[in-house]
Amino acid sequence: MSEKGTATVKDEIVMDVLMKYAKRSELGQSKYGTTLETNNKDNFLQHLQEELMDATLYLEKLMQQNKELTNLVRNHPNDAELGMKIRNLVK
């Protein structure tokens, strides 16, 4: 095990992400009974490829939603009508 340094984090966004990493690590250790540091069994290149493939699908979905929301805003200048359309979109 290597010696770890300490850092002061002043950015709340960075702190939020660090906390998510910590929670994810705890979940993984609980689920798989090992840490990433000690796990030498998995094919990490394959895992990375699969995660990146998933990421491109999520990106495509978000891009489609963004396009749809942009079109709704352009086509429905009435705030009440726009709100209704957006609420229907996220149901």
Beta strands, then each sheet from edge to edge (+ up, - down):
end
